[in-house]
Amino acid sequence: MYLVGMEIETTFFCAFCLQVNEILVDASGGEHQEYIEDCQICCRPNSLQIDIDVEGRTAGILAEPA
């Protein structure tokens, strides 16, 4: 996981197929974000709840079926 400008590269596990997905999270969107992201493997929609620690340059992600 690393910070690129205001983006944090991170991963989440698909709520359906449990495969790892790599995404970029825009930290300028706030500390708490929620959106839908399709799995890069099975293409099913995941509801992502994201908590960002800008100082620690990390993003915690909880993926649930959308």
Backbone as ProteinMPNN parsed JSONL, in Angstrom:
{"seq_chain_A": "MYLVGMEIETTFFCAFCLQVNEILVDASGGEHQEYIEDCQICCRPNSLQIDIDVEGRTAGILAEPA", "coords_chain_A": {"N_chain_A": [[0.852, -1.169, 0.0], [0.629, 2.181, -0.89], [1.082, 5.764, -1.053], [0.079, 7.89, -3.62], [0.332, 10.954, -4.636], [-2.698, 12.064, -3.792], [-3.749, 9.583, -3.698], [-4.221, 6.26, -2.539], [-2.808, 3.171, -2.891], [-4.25, 0.059, -2.539], [-5.705, -3.049, -1.327], [-8.571, -5.289, -1.56], [-10.609, -8.042, -0.485], [-12.743, -9.84, -2.541], [-16.184, -10.054, -1.838], [-17.6, -12.161, -2.829], [-16.078, -14.092, -4.478], [-13.741, -14.174, -3.09], [-11.254, -13.367, -4.032], [-8.257, -11.414, -4.329], [-8.334, -7.957, -4.927], [-6.883, -5.174, -6.459], [-6.911, -1.721, -5.862], [-7.137, 1.873, -6.315], [-7.517, 4.339, -3.924], [-8.986, 7.443, -3.483], [-7.755, 9.691, -1.401], [-8.466, 12.315, -0.977], [-11.17, 12.366, -0.903], [-12.164, 12.19, 1.634], [-12.161, 10.933, 5.079], [-13.877, 8.806, 5.558], [-15.385, 6.701, 3.345], [-17.668, 5.376, 0.925], [-18.507, 3.157, -1.575], [-19.432, 1.416, -4.659], [-17.718, -1.231, -6.127], [-16.803, -3.229, -8.793], [-15.753, -6.628, -8.806], [-12.554, -7.532, -9.976], [-12.117, -10.048, -10.901], [-14.453, -11.863, -10.794], [-16.424, -10.104, -11.515], [-18.621, -9.302, -9.983], [-20.619, -7.04, -7.977], [-19.238, -5.208, -5.281], [-19.848, -3.711, -2.186], [-18.036, -1.238, -0.845], [-16.692, -0.176, 2.186], [-14.741, 2.301, 3.34], [-12.096, 3.341, 5.357], [-9.9, 5.898, 5.922], [-6.586, 6.641, 6.824], [-4.809, 9.261, 6.575], [-2.405, 10.331, 7.549], [-1.073, 8.029, 8.373], [-1.02, 6.862, 5.977], [-2.712, 4.779, 5.065], [-5.456, 2.609, 4.13], [-8.287, 1.149, 5.303], [-10.426, -1.444, 4.353], [-13.696, -2.691, 4.091], [-15.431, -5.14, 2.508], [-18.565, -5.943, 1.201], [-21.327, -7.886, -0.085], [-23.038, -6.306, -2.768]], "CA_chain_A": [[0.0, 0.0, 0.0], [1.418, 3.396, -0.893], [0.375, 7.005, -1.365], [0.478, 8.524, -4.866], [-0.418, 12.201, -4.555], [-3.749, 11.857, -2.798], [-4.293, 8.242, -3.892], [-3.603, 5.173, -1.785], [-2.979, 1.864, -3.529], [-4.567, -0.928, -1.512], [-6.41, -4.232, -1.826], [-9.687, -5.821, -0.794], [-11.026, -9.379, -0.885], [-14.104, -9.868, -3.073], [-17.15, -10.676, -0.929], [-18.183, -13.32, -3.503], [-15.111, -15.123, -4.878], [-12.63, -14.061, -2.135], [-9.996, -13.046, -4.698], [-7.689, -10.102, -4.012], [-8.502, -6.904, -5.925], [-6.084, -3.975, -6.215], [-7.605, -0.492, -6.235], [-6.626, 3.153, -5.836], [-8.51, 5.082, -3.159], [-8.703, 8.878, -3.486], [-7.787, 10.158, -0.011], [-9.059, 13.648, -0.9], [-12.612, 12.179, -0.766], [-12.533, 12.169, 3.049], [-11.693, 9.811, 5.896], [-14.844, 7.709, 5.468], [-15.959, 6.662, 2.01], [-18.428, 4.174, 0.607], [-18.906, 3.073, -2.97], [-19.543, 0.093, -5.26], [-16.607, -1.583, -7.016], [-16.935, -4.579, -9.333], [-14.591, -7.488, -8.65], [-11.757, -7.639, -11.196], [-12.084, -11.459, -11.288], [-15.786, -12.424, -11.075], [-17.253, -8.981, -12.002], [-19.792, -9.038, -9.139], [-20.467, -5.766, -7.274], [-18.904, -5.183, -3.864], [-20.042, -2.457, -1.49], [-16.822, -1.002, -0.075], [-16.671, 0.832, 3.237], [-13.32, 2.616, 3.408], [-11.634, 4.272, 6.386], [-8.577, 6.339, 5.507], [-5.673, 7.31, 7.752], [-3.91, 9.974, 5.669], [-1.09, 10.443, 8.173], [-0.465, 6.705, 8.333], [-1.034, 6.458, 4.568], [-3.361, 3.484, 4.934], [-6.892, 2.585, 3.907], [-8.922, -0.099, 5.705], [-11.589, -1.671, 3.507], [-14.627, -3.78, 4.369], [-16.207, -5.428, 1.302], [-19.777, -6.736, 1.408], [-22.091, -8.013, -1.327], [-23.862, -5.126, -3.07]], "C_chain_A": [[0.895, 1.228, 0.0], [0.585, 4.573, -1.353], [0.94, 7.596, -2.648], [-0.299, 9.822, -4.933], [-1.424, 12.07, -3.441], [-4.398, 10.485, -2.954], [-3.5, 7.218, -3.092], [-3.869, 3.882, -2.529], [-3.176, 0.832, -2.43], [-5.321, -2.098, -2.143], [-7.637, -4.519, -0.969], [-9.984, -7.218, -1.316], [-12.471, -9.311, -1.355], [-15.01, -10.623, -2.109], [-17.765, -11.944, -1.531], [-17.16, -14.421, -3.753], [-13.851, -15.129, -4.01], [-11.268, -13.811, -2.776], [-9.562, -11.631, -4.332], [-7.874, -9.168, -5.2], [-7.649, -5.717, -5.53], [-6.855, -2.762, -6.702], [-6.815, 0.713, -5.757], [-7.77, 3.871, -5.14], [-8.079, 6.539, -3.136], [-8.874, 9.419, -2.071], [-8.416, 11.537, 0.118], [-10.586, 13.575, -0.762], [-13.083, 12.116, 0.676], [-12.091, 10.898, 3.747], [-12.599, 8.594, 5.808], [-15.521, 7.777, 4.103], [-16.716, 5.353, 1.83], [-18.795, 4.218, -0.871], [-18.925, 1.633, -3.44], [-18.379, -0.103, -6.228], [-16.822, -3.013, -7.479], [-15.633, -5.349, -9.133], [-13.876, -7.604, -9.994], [-11.705, -9.074, -11.711], [-13.472, -11.953, -11.705], [-16.802, -11.374, -11.534], [-18.502, -8.698, -11.161], [-19.551, -7.783, -8.304], [-20.215, -5.939, -5.77], [-19.178, -3.79, -3.319], [-18.838, -2.276, -0.576], [-17.033, 0.108, 0.935], [-15.202, 1.066, 3.548], [-13.066, 3.642, 4.505], [-10.182, 4.6, 6.081], [-7.849, 7.02, 6.653], [-4.607, 7.976, 6.889], [-2.506, 10.068, 6.251], [-0.346, 9.109, 8.139], [-0.397, 6.131, 6.933], [-1.609, 5.059, 4.366], [-4.854, 3.653, 4.679], [-7.399, 1.197, 4.309], [-10.205, -0.26, 4.92], [-12.388, -2.877, 3.975], [-15.473, -3.952, 3.112], [-17.375, -6.338, 1.652], [-20.496, -6.866, 0.078], [-22.984, -6.783, -1.537], [-25.181, -5.563, -3.678]], "O_chain_A": [[1.825, 1.315, 0.803], [-0.474, 4.41, -1.96], [2.152, 7.785, -2.759], [-1.487, 9.804, -5.257], [-1.053, 11.976, -2.272], [-5.474, 10.243, -2.407], [-2.276, 7.299, -2.984], [-5.023, 3.529, -2.774], [-2.371, 0.738, -1.503], [-5.542, -2.122, -3.353], [-7.743, -4.071, 0.173], [-9.65, -7.544, -2.455], [-13.331, -8.784, -0.648], [-14.655, -11.696, -1.621], [-18.389, -12.722, -0.81], [-17.34, -15.552, -3.301], [-12.99, -15.993, -4.176], [-10.237, -14.018, -2.137], [-10.392, -10.764, -4.062], [-7.605, -9.542, -6.341], [-7.686, -5.291, -4.376], [-7.39, -2.759, -7.811], [-5.935, 0.595, -4.904], [-8.862, 3.998, -5.695], [-6.933, 6.841, -2.807], [-9.997, 9.586, -1.596], [-8.859, 11.906, 1.206], [-11.232, 14.596, -0.53], [-14.283, 12.001, 0.924], [-11.701, 9.919, 3.111], [-12.135, 7.466, 5.967], [-16.147, 8.777, 3.753], [-16.437, 4.358, 2.498], [-19.333, 5.214, -1.353], [-18.493, 0.732, -2.723], [-18.095, 0.767, -7.051], [-17.002, -3.913, -6.658], [-14.545, -4.791, -9.272], [-14.521, -7.758, -11.031], [-11.288, -9.3, -12.847], [-13.655, -12.409, -12.834], [-17.923, -11.722, -11.902], [-19.36, -7.926, -11.589], [-18.409, -7.484, -7.957], [-20.892, -6.713, -5.093], [-18.781, -2.796, -3.927], [-18.633, -3.056, 0.354], [-17.495, 1.196, 0.591], [-14.496, 0.149, 3.968], [-13.731, 4.675, 4.574], [-9.337, 3.71, 5.991], [-8.41, 7.858, 7.359], [-3.621, 7.343, 6.513], [-1.523, 9.904, 5.529], [0.861, 9.068, 7.903], [0.19, 5.074, 6.706], [-1.073, 4.258, 3.601], [-5.437, 4.697, 4.971], [-6.991, 0.191, 3.729], [-10.996, 0.679, 4.826], [-11.833, -3.947, 4.225], [-16.158, -3.018, 2.692], [-17.206, -7.365, 2.31], [-20.297, -6.035, -0.808], [-23.604, -6.287, -0.596], [-26.018, -4.723, -4.005]]}, "name": "protein", "num_of_chains": 1, "seq": "MYLVGMEIETTFFCAFCLQVNEILVDASGGEHQEYIEDCQICCRPNSLQIDIDVEGRTAGILAEPA"}
